[in-house]
């Protein structure tokens, strides 16, 4: 079955690259997501379209929590909201359950919010597929490459080999 879910955490360039690396992810839309009050402002995020026969929502959530500062309530949280944006009540319930299960394994408390998706605004074309088009850029080498290396090590059965 094909579904979609939204994720916000760190920079949307990083988040885009992480999810583009996964088997079963068919499309990653990169931009900003708005939710409901009090989170009714734009925050960097992606919408991930995925095939549940190839990758589960739980695995996507686990990877999301691992690849951004999901336990840090830093000063840039309004721009980089740590969130899972659901599109229906079933996704909401599953997301709450999965984060709760993963919290048991983590000593630091997740600050990731589970919020309803309201609206999406795509980034400018020149910034889409940021990592794919700029792999050698200093930003990519410093911030994105270490996240991808972690994926290749810890989630190799879910990662594309290119």
Residue frames as qw, qx, qy, qz and C-alpha x, y, z in Angstrom:
[[0.000, 0.890, 0.456, 0.000, 0.00, 0.00, 0.00],
 [0.404, 0.356, -0.019, 0.843, 1.23, 3.51, -0.78],
 [0.339, -0.834, -0.399, 0.176, 0.99, 6.13, 1.98],
 [0.344, 0.595, -0.156, 0.710, 2.46, 9.50, 2.86],
 [0.578, -0.690, -0.319, 0.296, 3.61, 11.05, 6.13],
 [0.207, 0.884, -0.137, 0.396, 5.28, 14.34, 7.03],
 [0.779, -0.348, -0.221, 0.472, 8.51, 14.76, 9.00],
 [0.116, 0.906, -0.141, 0.383, 10.17, 17.84, 10.41],
 [0.826, -0.413, -0.126, 0.363, 13.36, 17.97, 12.38],
 [0.421, -0.479, 0.210, 0.741, 16.51, 19.64, 11.26],
 [0.162, 0.490, -0.370, -0.773, 17.18, 21.29, 7.97],
 [0.813, 0.366, 0.276, -0.359, 14.83, 20.05, 5.26],
 [0.503, 0.645, -0.555, -0.149, 17.85, 19.46, 2.97],
 [0.083, -0.362, 0.901, -0.225, 19.14, 16.90, 5.48],
 [0.607, 0.136, 0.632, -0.462, 15.74, 15.32, 6.02],
 [0.724, 0.552, -0.128, -0.394, 15.16, 15.09, 2.27],
 [0.362, 0.567, -0.738, -0.040, 18.50, 13.31, 1.72],
 [0.318, -0.210, 0.857, -0.347, 17.87, 10.83, 4.55],
 [0.685, 0.286, 0.530, -0.411, 14.52, 9.69, 3.19],
 [0.630, 0.637, -0.293, -0.334, 15.64, 9.72, -0.46],
 [0.100, 0.521, -0.847, 0.028, 18.21, 7.08, 0.55],
 [0.492, -0.074, 0.776, -0.389, 15.61, 4.54, 1.67],
 [0.125, -0.089, -0.901, -0.405, 14.22, 1.58, -0.24],
 [0.078, -0.568, -0.815, 0.083, 10.44, 1.89, -0.41],
 [0.015, 0.697, 0.192, -0.690, 10.40, 5.68, -0.39],
 [0.539, 0.519, 0.561, 0.355, 8.98, 6.71, -3.75],
 [0.195, 0.726, 0.155, 0.641, 8.99, 10.50, -3.41],
 [0.425, -0.492, -0.388, 0.653, 10.22, 13.11, -0.95],
 [0.118, 0.831, 0.262, 0.476, 8.67, 16.56, -1.19],
 [0.539, -0.212, -0.316, 0.752, 10.87, 19.16, 0.51],
 [0.017, -0.626, -0.195, -0.755, 9.63, 22.47, 1.88],
 [0.112, -0.168, 0.524, -0.827, 7.62, 23.69, 4.86],
 [0.359, -0.444, -0.803, -0.174, 4.65, 22.29, 6.75],
 [0.272, -0.314, 0.247, -0.875, 2.09, 24.14, 8.81],
 [0.264, -0.283, -0.914, 0.118, -0.06, 22.46, 11.46],
 [0.330, -0.764, -0.467, -0.297, -2.73, 23.64, 13.92],
 [0.176, -0.779, 0.268, -0.539, -2.45, 26.15, 16.78],
 [0.157, -0.918, 0.124, 0.342, -0.12, 26.68, 18.50],
 [0.524, -0.263, 0.612, 0.531, 2.02, 25.12, 15.73],
 [0.526, 0.718, 0.456, -0.018, 0.24, 26.99, 12.94],
 [0.088, 0.876, -0.332, -0.340, 3.39, 28.52, 11.46],
 [0.821, 0.499, -0.276, -0.013, 5.63, 27.21, 8.69],
 [0.544, -0.625, 0.555, 0.069, 8.50, 24.94, 9.71],
 [0.321, 0.519, -0.727, -0.315, 11.03, 23.11, 7.50],
 [0.701, -0.031, 0.654, -0.282, 9.82, 19.61, 6.69],
 [0.179, 0.220, -0.807, -0.518, 9.30, 16.91, 4.09],
 [0.833, 0.090, 0.212, -0.503, 6.41, 14.77, 2.93],
 [0.118, -0.345, 0.914, 0.175, 7.51, 11.16, 2.42],
 [0.833, 0.195, -0.114, -0.506, 5.54, 8.96, 0.01],
 [0.113, -0.430, 0.894, -0.049, 6.30, 5.31, 0.72],
 [0.736, 0.018, -0.566, -0.371, 5.32, 1.73, -0.05],
 [0.628, -0.494, 0.430, -0.421, 4.36, -0.16, 3.11],
 [0.994, 0.101, -0.024, -0.017, 5.27, -3.47, 1.44],
 [0.703, 0.453, -0.277, 0.473, 8.92, -2.30, 1.38],
 [0.270, 0.184, -0.484, 0.812, 9.28, -0.11, 4.48],
 [0.324, -0.638, -0.694, 0.077, 7.07, 0.34, 7.52],
 [0.141, -0.877, -0.079, -0.453, 5.89, 3.53, 9.15],
 [0.736, -0.664, 0.044, 0.120, 7.61, 2.40, 12.35],
 [0.770, -0.009, 0.168, 0.615, 10.96, 2.10, 10.55],
 [0.264, 0.676, 0.178, 0.664, 10.52, 5.55, 9.00],
 [0.420, -0.865, -0.048, -0.269, 9.76, 7.03, 12.42],
 [0.828, -0.446, 0.087, 0.328, 12.74, 5.29, 14.00],
 [0.634, 0.252, 0.184, 0.708, 15.04, 6.63, 11.29],
 [0.005, 0.818, 0.170, 0.549, 13.55, 10.09, 11.65],
 [0.596, -0.800, -0.004, -0.059, 14.14, 10.16, 15.41],
 [0.837, -0.253, 0.158, 0.458, 17.71, 8.92, 14.93],
 [0.582, 0.299, 0.268, 0.707, 18.74, 11.39, 12.22],
 [0.018, 0.705, 0.035, 0.708, 17.90, 14.73, 13.83],
 [0.100, 0.184, -0.630, 0.748, 18.09, 16.26, 17.32],
 [0.501, -0.433, -0.598, -0.451, 14.81, 14.67, 18.42],
 [0.603, -0.534, -0.514, 0.296, 15.62, 15.13, 22.11],
 [0.390, -0.160, -0.113, 0.900, 16.96, 18.70, 21.97],
 [0.066, 0.876, 0.477, -0.031, 14.70, 21.69, 22.51],
 [0.501, -0.114, 0.105, 0.851, 17.23, 24.10, 20.99],
 [0.051, 0.553, 0.155, -0.817, 16.68, 27.77, 20.12],
 [0.199, 0.245, -0.552, -0.772, 15.88, 27.07, 16.45],
 [0.246, 0.239, 0.931, -0.127, 12.87, 24.82, 17.12],
 [0.440, 0.626, 0.303, -0.568, 10.40, 27.23, 15.51],
 [0.398, 0.618, -0.488, -0.471, 12.27, 26.93, 12.20],
 [0.409, 0.256, -0.872, -0.086, 13.15, 23.27, 12.71],
 [0.714, -0.262, 0.276, -0.587, 10.15, 21.80, 14.55],
 [0.011, 0.193, -0.981, -0.003, 10.69, 18.17, 15.53],
 [0.634, 0.183, 0.310, -0.685, 7.46, 16.61, 14.32],
 [0.165, 0.142, 0.929, 0.301, 5.60, 13.80, 12.65],
 [0.413, 0.223, 0.003, -0.883, 2.69, 15.12, 10.60],
 [0.323, 0.189, 0.927, -0.007, -0.14, 12.65, 10.18],
 [0.235, -0.005, -0.488, -0.840, -2.75, 12.63, 7.42],
 [0.663, -0.335, -0.459, -0.487, -5.42, 10.55, 9.21],
 [0.642, -0.589, 0.269, -0.411, -6.36, 9.23, 12.65],
 [0.994, -0.038, -0.029, 0.103, -4.83, 5.80, 12.05],
 [0.610, 0.483, -0.261, 0.571, -1.44, 7.41, 11.33],
 [0.245, -0.713, 0.279, -0.595, -1.83, 9.53, 14.45],
 [0.859, -0.416, 0.171, -0.244, -2.47, 6.49, 16.65],
 [0.941, 0.160, -0.079, 0.289, 0.33, 4.45, 15.05],
 [0.371, 0.648, -0.274, 0.606, 2.78, 7.34, 15.37],
 [0.470, -0.670, 0.289, -0.497, 1.95, 7.83, 19.05],
 [0.968, -0.216, 0.109, -0.060, 2.36, 4.09, 19.65],
 [0.840, 0.344, -0.133, 0.398, 5.66, 3.82, 17.78],
 [0.138, 0.712, -0.326, 0.607, 7.23, 6.87, 19.42],
 [0.674, -0.569, 0.260, -0.392, 6.15, 5.53, 22.81],
 [0.993, -0.033, 0.037, 0.106, 7.70, 2.12, 22.06],
 [0.655, 0.500, -0.189, 0.534, 10.93, 3.72, 20.84],
 [0.206, -0.795, 0.247, -0.515, 11.05, 5.99, 23.90],
 [0.895, -0.428, 0.100, -0.077, 11.44, 2.93, 26.12],
 [0.891, 0.134, 0.022, 0.433, 14.77, 2.21, 24.38],
 [0.363, 0.601, -0.076, 0.708, 16.02, 5.82, 24.66],
 [0.462, -0.400, -0.511, 0.604, 17.22, 7.41, 27.91],
 [0.026, -0.181, -0.020, 0.983, 16.64, 10.96, 26.64],
 [0.372, 0.566, 0.628, -0.383, 13.06, 12.14, 26.22],
 [0.302, 0.348, 0.582, 0.670, 11.85, 12.76, 22.67],
 [0.109, 0.460, 0.243, -0.847, 10.45, 16.23, 22.11],
 [0.049, -0.055, -0.722, -0.688, 9.03, 15.23, 18.72],
 [0.465, 0.249, 0.379, -0.761, 5.42, 16.31, 18.38],
 [0.194, 0.263, 0.891, 0.314, 2.77, 14.33, 16.55],
 [0.193, 0.455, 0.154, -0.856, 0.67, 16.88, 14.73],
 [0.610, 0.580, 0.536, -0.062, -2.05, 17.00, 12.10],
 [0.369, 0.044, 0.451, 0.812, -0.91, 17.99, 8.64],
 [0.246, 0.741, 0.372, -0.502, -2.60, 21.20, 7.51],
 [0.494, 0.861, -0.007, -0.118, -0.67, 22.68, 4.63],
 [0.763, -0.179, 0.325, 0.529, 2.52, 22.24, 2.61],
 [0.304, 0.921, -0.128, -0.205, 4.62, 24.72, 0.66],
 [0.914, 0.154, 0.105, 0.360, 7.30, 23.27, -1.62],
 [0.417, -0.624, 0.214, 0.625, 10.79, 24.78, -1.73],
 [0.384, 0.769, -0.270, -0.434, 12.16, 26.58, -4.80],
 [0.936, 0.344, -0.078, -0.004, 13.31, 24.24, -7.59],
 [0.407, 0.703, -0.493, 0.313, 16.95, 25.28, -7.14],
 [0.261, -0.509, 0.677, -0.464, 16.95, 23.85, -3.58],
 [0.930, -0.023, 0.137, -0.341, 15.14, 20.57, -4.29],
 [0.964, 0.146, -0.086, 0.203, 17.22, 17.38, -4.34],
 [0.116, -0.947, 0.294, -0.058, 19.84, 19.40, -2.52],
 [0.606, -0.501, 0.602, 0.141, 22.19, 16.58, -1.60],
 [0.804, 0.307, 0.478, 0.177, 21.81, 14.74, -4.91],
 [0.499, 0.810, 0.114, 0.287, 22.92, 17.84, -6.82],
 [0.029, 0.871, -0.339, 0.354, 25.63, 19.05, -4.39],
 [0.930, -0.268, -0.224, 0.110, 27.24, 16.00, -2.74],
 [0.685, 0.139, -0.215, 0.682, 30.64, 17.71, -2.56],
 [0.101, -0.778, -0.017, -0.620, 29.35, 20.98, -1.04],
 [0.151, 0.302, -0.678, 0.653, 30.72, 21.76, 2.45],
 [0.592, -0.189, 0.271, -0.735, 27.20, 21.75, 3.96],
 [0.910, 0.075, -0.268, -0.307, 26.52, 18.30, 2.53],
 [0.624, 0.297, -0.641, 0.333, 29.86, 16.90, 3.66],
 [0.006, 0.293, -0.593, 0.750, 29.48, 18.34, 7.17],
 [0.495, -0.043, 0.425, -0.756, 25.80, 17.76, 7.93],
 [0.843, 0.192, -0.090, -0.494, 24.23, 15.30, 5.50],
 [0.607, 0.394, -0.690, 0.007, 27.00, 12.76, 4.82],
 [0.033, -0.254, 0.839, -0.480, 27.34, 11.72, 8.52],
 [0.660, 0.085, 0.386, -0.639, 23.59, 11.03, 8.70],
 [0.815, 0.371, -0.301, -0.328, 23.74, 8.92, 5.56],
 [0.354, 0.416, -0.811, 0.208, 26.77, 7.03, 6.86],
 [0.361, -0.130, 0.710, -0.590, 24.78, 6.23, 10.02],
 [0.801, 0.247, 0.097, -0.537, 21.93, 4.92, 7.86],
 [0.676, 0.451, -0.569, -0.122, 24.27, 2.75, 5.79],
 [0.139, 0.326, -0.853, 0.384, 25.67, 1.25, 9.01],
 [0.313, 0.019, 0.720, -0.619, 22.54, 0.83, 11.11],
 [0.652, 0.426, 0.399, -0.484, 19.82, 0.40, 8.45],
 [0.066, -0.391, 0.723, 0.565, 21.70, -1.13, 5.53],
 [0.251, 0.279, 0.914, 0.156, 18.82, -3.42, 4.56],
 [0.217, 0.806, 0.498, -0.236, 16.66, -0.32, 3.95],
 [0.046, -0.783, 0.199, 0.588, 19.19, 1.82, 2.08],
 [0.748, 0.664, 0.007, -0.005, 19.83, 2.24, -1.59],
 [0.831, -0.231, 0.170, 0.476, 23.39, 1.43, -2.55],
 [0.517, 0.638, 0.151, 0.550, 24.17, 4.50, -4.75]]
